[in-house]
Amino acid sequence: MENRGAHRSREIYVEEELVAEMSASFLNAHVGIFETELENSAAYLQGWITALKSADAKTWVVKAASQAQKAADFILGI
């Protein structure tokens, strides 16, 4: 099995991780699964946001949220 991140830049990997984590959160909320401990998810997301280390990080978070919503909608057939 090939390492997904082996041939991609770190920034692309970080962006994909943000979209994936946000999509999971949106899907959990949709079906009524709410974490009682949000600190872990918040810390995980903050770690990826920090890893971006670019001036565009704030812009990317909004873009990632948009992409995550599209992914969640696709999974839900919306």
N, C-alpha and C positions, 0 to 999 in steps of 0.2 A: 504494500500500500504506500502510495506516495504522500509525503508530507505536504499538506495543502499550502503551507506558507513558504515552502522551499524556493519557489520561483517568483514570489511576489515581494513587493517592497513592504517594509514594516508598516508604512502609513496605510497602504491598502488593506492590510490585515487588520489593523486597528479599526479602520472604518467599517469593515465587515463585521467585526465583533460588536461594535456599537449597534449596528442595525439588527444583528441577531438578538442581542440582549433586550433591546427595546421591543422588538417584535414579540419575543416571549412574554414580556410584561404586558403588552397590549392584549395578547391572546389569553393570558391568565385572567386579566380583568374582564374580558368578554364572557368567559365561562364562570366567573365568580370566584376564582381562586385568588385570594389576597394574602400576601405574605404578612405575617405579624412582625417580622423582623426585617425592616427595609434597609437596615444599615449595611448588610452584606451586599445587596444589589447596588445600593448607592456607592459603596466603596469600590465595587467592581467597575461600575461605569466611570467613576471619577478617575480610576487608574487608567482606563483606556483614553479618556479625554486628556488627561495629563500626558499620556504617551504621544498624543498628536503633536504637542509642543509647537504649534504654528499659530500664526496670526488668524488663520481661518478656522481655528478650533470651534469658536462660538458659532460661526456660520455652519460648520459641518454638523454640529449637534442638531440644529434645526433641519438640515438636509437629511440626516440620518433618521430623525423622527418621522419625516415624511416618507422615506423609503421603507421604514419599519411598518408604518400604517398600511402602505400599499402591499407589503408582504403579508401582513395579517389579513387584510381584506381578501387577497388571493387565496390564502389557505382556507378562509371561511366561505369562499365562493360568493363574496359580496361584489 
